[in-house]
Amino acid sequence: MSMTTVSRDDQFTGSRPPGATRGSRADPSPRAARGRRPRWRDARVLAGVSLVAGAALLGSMLLGSGAGPSTVWAASRDLAAGSTVRSEDWIAVAATLPESATGVYVDAAQAPTGTLTHAVPAGAFLPSSALESPAADRRAVTLPVEPGHLPGDLGRGDRVDLWASAGNGVGAPVGAPRLVLSGAVVARVSLADSASTAAVAVVLDVPAARVATIVAAVRGGAVDLVAVPLASG
């Protein structure tokens, strides 16, 4: 009968796995490696935070530089250059303007007066530089204009050239038209209906020195009003 010799260590530890030495303990499961966040992602996060912080700082600086809420005049419709300023053409609107815009626009606390030196579109604020003080040497002249000799949609604030043709009697020869006044501003117009043959009363804002010439042209012949495009004003 054969005998197998078992050492004391084997009695207590049992069989060892291959490669194990006495006194060592086998790790049944390998330790998982902990992942690390790529450095490029950290750089992008820092850049994003910097951009947000910069935008917030810029916004606070812009808000802090404002002069506070104010009320200014805004055009209620398109207004041509040379138009006489009237209260119904403007509405008071609240606006927050920077300190650099102080005095640039007409404050609604004061009524706008005078004439416009350039066109102001509907909704735009009224610039102080666009106002020209009323001149003492201007007059309002009323012209009787026959239908068909003026634009059908003529209105206040439009600019027109005044042409006159001598000889308006029946059968009388009509002379060559001549330009009497260019770029006159229409102050008021009373358009006749399409079926009417009566003359249309058109009031022009003209220099006082040209009144005599205009009246003589109207008395001496037929007159025509030719619209001047707004861009030309």
Order of alpha helices (4+ residues) and beta strands (2+ residues): alpha-alpha-beta-beta-beta-beta-beta-beta-beta-beta-alpha-beta
